[in-house]
Amino acid sequence: MSFFARTRLDRLHTPQSYAGMRVTATGLLLAMAAVYLAARHFEPIHPAAGFVRAFAEAAMVGGLADWFAVTALFRHPLRLPIPHTAIIPRNKDRIGDTLALFLRDNFLTPSVVARRMRGVDVAGAAGRFLTAPTVGGEGRLRDGASRLVADILGALDQERLGGMVKGAIVQRIAAIDFAPILGQALSAAIKEDRHVPLLDGAIRWAGRALEANEHLIRAMIHERAGAVMRWTGLDETLANKIIDGLLRLLDEMSIDPAHPLRVRAEDGLNALADDLQSEERLRRRVADLRDALLDNPAMRHWIDGLWEQARAALLGAVNDPGSAMSGRLGEMAKQLGEALQQDERLRLTINRFVRRAAVGGAARYGDGIVTLVSDTIRGWDARTVTDRLEAAVGRDLQYIRVNGTLVGGLVGLTIHTLNHVG
């Protein structure tokens, strides 16, 4: 049923339409009473008035009978405590229990849910929505969901929400044991020789640092050399030899992958990778470093900025869902939608998961829903139940009164005609 059809249906069942229909049915009954009195007055004057009197008399009887029947459902007619009247208020609790049992037996049992979900293609519907999110009602659904998210974000306390999100991020990071992760990453990098550029970079950096700090090395040797070495100039010669030797060593390490010092460096990296995964002391040191980093104001400031960026991006997406879905996010969503429609195994897996989740929900929460419905109706006062049911079906019941009046009149007219002919 479309939105506009539901709107028209809701409009037909408004309290105003129900009250108007009740006035119509009562007015028709009073009109039949007036017609009856007039026809009875004119019957001695004109024989045709007898047919009108018979119609109006039977219509009054039918209308009164149906008025009594309809009224007896919701209250005591004329406020008289007639037996077997005010049926709904007197049986409110039983109605609630019966409705709850009806829901349980026809909607909330696992077998019923499984049978109804068997033909539901949730994955296919999701795939169609993701590939064409702006078509028809799906576009209205997307826009409505975007407005809802925007309203929720706008209504929440941003300071409190931001504090909760940032606290959750910090708590999540603090719960991560980074040492094994770092060890596994380092071990995998070594196996794939991804550490080689790192070693080459470290060797080149050491060479540049040595060249930039030659004067420091020469000054240190000069200060520690004896007077004789300084007088003969041997300290300068020694400094040149040391610097040249270190530079030559670094050159050899950068050229020869099998250089002993380079091999020892790689062995040290392997040992570090193993220790990060197995050495408790090293794991504690990494954890202490992690905690100190989280306590650093710069890290806190970075997390604050991360939250603000995420919030701004989310608000931008919900305020303009069309542009958000037209970029990389939209392309990813479209690819996912195509996969859901084309990959039979994926679709079956998702539908099976949804079906099992629905069946599990019915098995776990079905009785709770039934109890909630029953207890809610039991908690209503009799007038509330009566007013809600009367507002829901009262208009149709007033049509019964109208039909009873007219049908009763036709039956009376028929009997009078047959008696007159006979």
ABEGO torsion letter per residue (X at the ends): XBAAAAAAAAAAABAAAAAAAAAAAAAAAAAAAAAAAAAAAAAAABAAAAAAAAAAAAAAAAAAAAAAAAAAAABBBGGBBBBGBGAAAAAAAAAAAAAAAAAAAAAABAAAAAAAAAABBAAAAAAAAAABAABEAAAAAAAAAAAAAAAAAAABBAAAAAAAAAAAAAAAAAABBAAAAAAAAAAAAAAAGAAAAAAAAAAAAAAAAAAAAAAAAAAAAAAABBAAAAAAGAAAAAAAAAAAAAAAAAAAAAABAABAAAAAAAAAAAAAAAAAAABAAAAAAAAAAAAAAAABAAAAAAAAAAAAAAAAAAAAAAABAAAAAABAAAAAAAAAAAAAAABAAAAAAAAAAAAAAAAAAAAAAAAAAAAAAAAAAAABBAAAAAAAAAAAAAAAAAAAAAAAAAAAAAAAAAAAAAAAAX
